[in-house]
């Protein structure tokens, strides 16, 4: 199956090219329309090993200088968005649970992430693990 026909890892059931893939590359790159779309696209970037996209969507005030390559044996299994909403005219939060498996062990990341809209682009700022 081609990348364009692959189902998006974020769980919408859409093809990658019609979902998060359009924010990863091409003419709509970095143009996620809201915080939830950006969060879903970042989850997909983790699942696909797109470290470039993760760095490019991380707010400069909190962005690390680099990211280590993700272990090839890490498998992302699913995403559940629990809630999302505005925190003001240029801010938003998204609470989610991401499931993964690594080394035979199942893991869950339950986080509330903060996002900010600046110059027409949504950015990931940071998150609070629950």
N, CA, C and O of each residue as an XYZ file, in Angstrom:
520
protein
N       0.857     -1.188      0.000
C       0.000      0.000      0.000
C       0.892      1.236      0.000
O       1.837      1.311      0.785
N       0.612      2.189     -0.852
C       1.406      3.412     -0.930
C       1.126      4.288      0.286
O       0.113      4.131      0.968
N       2.044      5.210      0.539
C       1.863      6.137      1.650
C       0.565      6.915      1.501
O      -0.132      7.156      2.487
N       0.236      7.309      0.282
C      -0.984      8.083      0.037
C      -2.230      7.285      0.383
O      -3.243      7.861      0.778
N      -2.167      5.951      0.239
C      -3.325      5.105      0.515
C      -3.331      4.553      1.933
O      -4.329      3.966      2.353
N      -2.241      4.724      2.686
C      -2.158      4.223      4.055
C      -3.181      4.936      4.934
O      -3.479      6.112      4.727
N      -3.706      4.223      5.902
C      -4.636      4.826      6.860
C      -3.821      5.646      7.862
O      -2.778      5.193      8.333
N      -4.284      6.822      8.180
C      -3.578      7.723      9.092
C      -3.493      7.102     10.488
O      -4.487      6.575     10.987
N      -2.329      7.156     11.119
C      -2.173      6.593     12.457
C      -3.014      7.276     13.539
O      -3.227      6.695     14.603
N      -3.494      8.496     13.290
C      -4.168      9.257     14.348
C      -5.551      8.727     14.708
O      -6.137      9.156     15.702
N      -6.081      7.797     13.912
C      -7.329      7.155     14.288
C      -8.597      7.695     13.662
O      -9.688      7.276     14.048
N      -8.497      8.605     12.717
C      -9.705      9.133     12.087
C     -10.306      8.156     11.087
O     -11.485      8.255     10.748
N      -9.490      7.206     10.610
C      -9.940      6.283      9.579
C      -9.718      6.803      8.168
O     -10.000      6.098      7.199
N      -9.222      8.015      8.042
C      -8.952      8.622      6.730
C      -7.591      8.172      6.209
O      -6.734      7.738      6.978
N      -7.402      8.280      4.903
C      -6.082      8.055      4.328
C      -5.125      9.105      4.869
O      -5.513     10.244      5.131
N      -3.881      8.708      5.030
C      -2.858      9.613      5.537
C      -2.792     10.907      4.735
O      -2.664     11.988      5.311
N      -2.879     10.807      3.417
C      -2.760     12.000      2.571
C      -3.935     12.962      2.748
O      -3.788     14.159      2.499
N      -5.090     12.463      3.171
C      -6.268     13.310      3.386
C      -6.381     13.756      4.838
O      -7.270     14.534      5.186
N      -5.491     13.268      5.673
C      -5.555     13.571      7.111
C      -4.242     14.260      7.513
O      -3.925     15.331      6.994
N      -3.504     13.676      8.400
C      -2.295     14.313      8.940
C      -1.161     14.470      7.933
O      -0.332     15.370      8.070
N      -1.116     13.607      6.926
C      -0.046     13.682      5.938
C       0.023     15.018      5.229
O       1.104     15.464      4.847
N      -1.123     15.664      5.047
C      -1.127     16.966      4.359
C      -0.448     18.044      5.199
O       0.063     19.022      4.653
N      -0.438     17.873      6.522
C       0.253     18.849      7.383
C       1.736     18.517      7.459
O       2.548     19.395      7.748
N       2.109     17.243      7.200
C       3.516     16.815      7.267
C       4.339     17.300      6.075
O       5.512     17.644      6.224
N       3.716     17.327      4.883
C       4.468     17.697      3.683
C       3.524     18.214      2.617
O       2.312     18.011      2.684
N       4.092     18.879      1.644
C       3.293     19.420      0.555
C       2.867     20.853      0.811
O       3.372     21.492      1.734
N       1.934     21.374      0.000
C       1.559     22.783      0.079
C       0.878     23.188      1.386
O       0.856     24.373      1.718
N       0.320     22.228      2.139
C      -0.340     22.562      3.412
C       0.552     22.272      4.626
O       0.084     22.311      5.764
N       1.823     21.985      4.384
C       2.752     21.672      5.481
C       2.705     22.754      6.552
O       2.746     23.947      6.253
N       2.618     22.314      7.803
C       2.615     23.177      8.994
C       1.364     24.051      9.094
O       1.378     25.038      9.829
N       0.303     23.730      8.394
C      -0.891     24.561      8.388
C      -2.088     23.882      9.055
O      -3.226     24.105      8.640
N      -1.857     23.062     10.074
C      -2.972     22.447     10.797
C      -3.913     23.564     11.249
O      -3.457     24.570     11.794
N      -5.219     23.401     11.030
C      -6.159     24.501     11.265
C      -6.505     24.772     12.723
O      -7.046     25.830     13.045
N      -6.200     23.829     13.601
C      -6.509     24.028     15.024
C      -5.588     23.138     15.862
O      -4.834     22.322     15.332
N      -5.669     23.317     17.179
C      -4.776     22.585     18.083
C      -5.005     21.085     18.025
O      -4.046     20.317     18.083
N      -6.257     20.650     17.914
C      -6.515     19.217     17.866
C      -5.902     18.604     16.600
O      -5.307     17.529     16.667
N      -6.036     19.262     15.465
C      -5.435     18.755     14.227
C      -3.920     18.700     14.357
O      -3.294     17.750     13.885
N      -3.318     19.710     14.994
C      -1.869     19.700     15.188
C      -1.473     18.558     16.110
O      -0.494     17.862     15.839
N      -2.216     18.351     17.201
C      -1.887     17.267     18.122
C      -1.981     15.926     17.411
O      -1.097     15.084     17.569
N      -3.040     15.713     16.628
C      -3.187     14.459     15.879
C      -2.037     14.288     14.888
O      -1.510     13.186     14.732
N      -1.648     15.369     14.223
C      -0.560     15.279     13.256
C       0.774     15.005     13.940
O       1.646     14.353     13.365
N       0.934     15.495     15.153
C       2.161     15.207     15.905
C       2.186     13.742     16.343
O       3.236     13.100     16.289
N       1.049     13.212     16.772
C       0.982     11.783     17.099
C       1.370     10.967     15.857
O       2.187     10.051     15.944
N       0.787     11.301     14.716
C       1.111     10.593     13.475
C       2.592     10.721     13.142
O       3.205      9.769     12.661
N       3.164     11.885     13.392
C       4.590     12.079     13.135
C       5.427     11.161     14.025
O       6.414     10.588     13.563
N       5.045     11.016     15.293
C       5.739     10.056     16.159
C       5.612      8.655     15.581
O       6.606      7.935     15.485
N       4.400      8.256     15.192
C       4.162      6.910     14.671
C       4.942      6.648     13.395
O       5.336      5.513     13.127
N       5.169      7.695     12.605
C       5.857      7.563     11.319
C       7.342      7.927     11.378
O       8.047      7.843     10.372
N       7.815      8.332     12.565
C       9.221      8.704     12.711
C       9.584     10.024     12.059
O      10.731     10.218     11.656
N       8.623     10.941     11.948
C       8.853     12.247     11.309
C       9.377     13.257     12.338
O       8.657     14.174     12.735
N      10.620     13.087     12.762
C      11.207     13.970     13.767
C      11.307     15.404     13.265
O      11.214     16.344     14.054
N      11.494     15.581     11.961
C      11.561     16.924     11.387
C      10.269     17.684     11.663
O      10.298     18.853     12.047
N       9.142     17.018     11.467
C       7.840     17.661     11.693
C       7.630     17.977     13.171
O       7.097     19.033     13.512
N       8.044     17.076     14.036
C       7.898     17.330     15.475
C       8.652     18.588     15.881
O       8.115     19.427     16.604
N       9.878     18.723     15.427
C      10.664     19.918     15.747
C      10.065     21.171     15.111
O      10.037     22.233     15.733
N       9.589     21.048     13.878
C       9.044     22.207     13.164
C       7.719     22.697     13.727
O       7.299     23.811     13.414
N       7.044     21.889     14.553
C       5.767     22.297     15.145
C       5.881     22.551     16.645
O       4.876     22.801     17.312
N       7.083     22.489     17.171
C       7.347     22.726     18.591
C       7.669     24.198     18.764
O       8.537     24.721     18.066
N       7.001     24.867     19.664
C       7.212     26.301     19.845
C       8.681     26.593     20.156
O       9.284     25.893     20.970
N       9.269     27.615     19.525
C      10.691     27.918     19.736
C      11.072     28.140     21.199
O      12.219     27.897     21.575
N      10.136     28.595     22.028
C      10.464     28.862     23.435
C      10.668     27.594     24.256
O      11.277     27.656     25.325
N      10.184     26.456     23.795
C      10.307     25.197     24.548
C      10.905     24.058     23.719
O      11.088     22.953     24.231
N      11.207     24.314     22.457
C      11.694     23.274     21.544
C      13.102     22.823     21.919
O      13.976     23.653     22.170
N      13.323     21.504     21.959
C      14.699     21.021     22.147
C      15.514     21.282     20.887
O      14.949     21.495     19.814
N      16.817     21.266     21.008
C      17.661     21.509     19.845
C      17.624     20.334     18.869
O      17.825     20.513     17.668
N      17.368     19.136     19.388
C      17.266     17.956     18.518
C      16.444     16.889     19.240
O      16.176     16.986     20.438
N      16.061     15.884     18.486
C      15.352     14.735     19.042
C      16.124     13.480     18.675
O      16.629     13.353     17.560
N      16.212     12.563     19.612
C      16.847     11.287     19.329
C      15.938     10.458     18.436
O      14.713     10.545     18.521
N      16.544      9.666     17.594
C      15.765      8.769     16.737
C      14.905      7.862     17.617
O      15.335      7.409     18.678
N      13.704      7.613     17.161
C      12.800      6.745     17.903
C      13.223      5.295     17.701
O      13.614      4.907     16.600
N      13.145      4.491     18.761
C      13.538      3.089     18.613
C      12.642      2.377     17.603
O      11.420      2.516     17.671
N      13.215      1.621     16.673
C      12.408      0.958     15.649
C      11.423     -0.055     16.226
O      10.412     -0.359     15.593
N      11.701     -0.575     17.405
C      10.795     -1.549     18.012
C       9.607     -0.893     18.745
O       8.708     -1.593     19.212
N       9.603      0.431     18.844
C       8.476      1.157     19.435
C       7.337      1.203     18.432
O       7.502      1.705     17.320
N       6.194      0.687     18.819
C       5.015      0.670     17.946
C       3.899      1.471     18.593
O       3.502      1.196     19.725
N       3.398      2.458     17.874
C       2.273      3.248     18.353
C       0.988      2.520     17.972
O       0.804      2.138     16.817
N       0.109      2.331     18.941
C      -1.067      1.484     18.766
C      -2.379      2.238     18.632
O      -3.342      1.704     18.082
N      -2.433      3.462     19.122
C      -3.694      4.182     19.009
C      -3.699      5.476     19.786
O      -2.895      5.695     20.691
N      -4.632      6.325     19.402
C      -4.786      7.643     20.004
C      -6.248      7.856     20.360
O      -7.142      7.574     19.561
N      -6.478      8.351     21.556
C      -7.817      8.742     21.993
C      -7.757     10.188     22.466
O      -7.056     10.502     23.428
N      -8.485     11.064     21.795
C      -8.583     12.451     22.237
C      -9.713     12.505     23.260
O     -10.861     12.185     22.951
N      -9.376     12.909     24.472
C     -10.369     12.945     25.548
C     -11.138     14.260     25.580
O     -12.347     14.281     25.810
N     -10.429     15.344     25.351
C     -11.090     16.662     25.301
C     -10.145     17.640     24.625
O      -8.932     17.435     24.572
N     -10.738     18.705     24.113
C      -9.951     19.780     23.504
C     -10.776     21.045     23.604
O     -12.006     21.011     23.563
N     -10.084     22.151     23.734
C     -10.796     23.407     23.808
C      -9.884     24.599     23.898
O      -8.679     24.479     24.122
N     -10.482     25.742     23.719
C      -9.776     27.015     23.751
C      -9.427     27.401     25.186
O     -10.187     27.135     26.118
N      -8.279     28.023     25.345
C      -7.888     28.601     26.629
C      -7.769     30.120     26.502
O      -7.286     30.787     27.416
N      -8.204     30.651     25.387
C      -8.126     32.079     25.107
C      -8.088     32.288     23.608
O      -8.193     31.327     22.846
N      -7.939     33.535     23.171
C      -7.982     33.820     21.734
C      -6.864     33.162     20.918
O      -7.035     32.919     19.723
N      -5.733     32.874     21.547
C      -4.626     32.259     20.807
C      -4.080     31.016     21.505
O      -2.949     30.608     21.240
N      -4.863     30.415     22.388
C      -4.383     29.243     23.102
C      -5.407     28.126     23.114
O      -6.606     28.358     22.958
N      -4.915     26.909     23.302
C      -5.798     25.746     23.365
C      -5.098     24.627     24.122
O      -3.875     24.613     24.260
N      -5.906     23.690     24.609
C      -5.405     22.483     25.256
C      -6.069     21.275     24.622
O      -7.219     21.331     24.186
N      -5.319     20.176     24.582
C      -5.847     18.908     24.102
C      -5.404     17.832     25.084
O      -4.209     17.641     25.313
N      -6.376     17.132     25.662
C      -6.081     16.000     26.532
C      -6.226     14.733     25.705
O      -7.211     14.557     24.989
N      -5.241     13.855     25.808
C      -5.254     12.640     24.998
C      -4.594     11.479     25.728
O      -3.867     11.668     26.703
N      -4.862     10.286     25.239
C      -4.168      9.079     25.668
C      -3.607      8.430     24.410
O      -4.344      8.131     23.471
N      -2.299      8.218     24.405
C      -1.628      7.541     23.294
C      -1.106      6.199     23.815
O      -0.437      6.134     24.847
N      -1.423      5.150     23.091
C      -0.984      3.810     23.484
C       0.161      3.357     22.591
O       0.167      3.607     21.386
N       1.130      2.684     23.205
C       2.270      2.164     22.447
C       2.727      0.851     23.064
O       2.294      0.463     24.148
N       3.614      0.181     22.341
C       4.217     -1.055     22.825
C       5.695     -1.002     22.512
O       6.097     -0.679     21.394
N       6.498     -1.320     23.508
C       7.945     -1.287     23.343
C       8.539     -2.384     24.209
O       8.263     -2.462     25.406
N       9.345     -3.219     23.604
C       9.989     -4.292     24.348
C       8.997     -5.265     24.970
O       9.244     -5.807     26.047
N       7.881     -5.485     24.296
C       6.874     -6.408     24.808
C       5.988     -5.827     25.885
O       5.110     -6.519     26.401
N       6.199     -4.570     26.234
C       5.423     -3.938     27.298
C       4.496     -2.868     26.716
O       4.923     -2.017     25.935
N       3.233     -2.926     27.107
C       2.258     -1.913     26.675
C       2.421     -0.665     27.535
O       2.652     -0.753     28.741
N       2.298      0.493     26.900
C       2.435      1.780     27.589
C       1.279      2.690     27.212
O       0.695      2.583     26.134
N       0.969      3.591     28.140
C      -0.042      4.623     27.884
C       0.547      5.962     28.280
O       1.110      6.110     29.365
N       0.415      6.924     27.404
C       0.805      8.301     27.707
C      -0.486      9.104     27.788
O      -1.177      9.286     26.786
N      -0.806      9.582     28.985
C      -1.999     10.404     29.200
C      -1.484     11.808     29.479
O      -0.827     12.043     30.494
N      -1.781     12.737     28.581
C      -1.194     14.074     28.662
C      -2.229     15.133     28.304
O      -3.126     14.903     27.493
N      -2.084     16.275     28.918
C      -2.796     17.477     28.485
C      -1.741     18.400     27.890
O      -0.848     18.882     28.588
N      -1.860     18.634     26.596
C      -0.882     19.448     25.869
C      -1.406     20.862     25.692
O      -2.605     21.078     25.516
N      -0.481     21.832     25.740
C      -0.816     23.232     25.497
C      -0.311     23.640     24.123
O       0.775     23.254     23.692
N      -1.141     24.440     23.445
C      -0.824     24.920     22.107
C      -1.066     26.422     22.044
O      -1.876     26.972     22.790
N      -0.341     27.073     21.133
C      -0.507     28.504     20.930
C      -0.550     28.788     19.424
O       0.129     28.139     18.629
N      -1.363     29.768     19.066
C      -1.466     30.217     17.681
C      -0.675     31.513     17.543
O      -0.979     32.509     18.199
N       0.342     31.491     16.686
C       1.166     32.681     16.433
C       1.405     32.804     14.939
O       1.772     31.832     14.278
N       1.199     33.986     14.417
C       1.426     34.279     12.993
C       0.734     33.263     12.094
O       1.280     32.861     11.066
N      -0.462     32.850     12.480
C      -1.260     31.948     11.665
C      -0.899     30.479     11.768
O      -1.477     29.658     11.054
N       0.041     30.120     12.637
C       0.454     28.716     12.784
C       0.240     28.260     14.215
O       0.555     28.985     15.159
N      -0.302     27.047     14.375
C      -0.427     26.430     15.693
C       0.892     25.763     16.056
O       1.539     25.130     15.221
N       1.279     25.919     17.330
C       2.525     25.362     17.846
C       2.232     24.548     19.106
O       1.379     24.929     19.908
N       2.934     23.434     19.281
C       2.934     22.694     20.538
C       3.856     23.443     21.497
O       4.988     23.767     21.138
N       3.383     23.720     22.707
C       4.210     24.404     23.709
C       4.783     23.411     24.700
O       6.002     23.288     24.825
N       3.920     22.708     25.402
C       4.363     21.710     26.375
C       3.163     20.871     26.804
O       2.037     21.089     26.356
N       3.430     19.918     27.673
C       2.351     19.058     28.122
C       2.547     18.631     29.558
O       3.664     18.581     30.073
N       1.433     18.325     30.184
C       1.445     17.823     31.567
C       0.999     16.368     31.515
O      -0.137     16.066     31.148
N       1.909     15.471     31.887
C       1.579     14.053     31.920
C       0.713     13.801     33.144
O       1.007     14.270     34.243
N      -0.359     13.053     32.931
C      -1.296     12.734     34.013
C      -0.999     11.400     34.605
O      -1.688     10.968     35.530
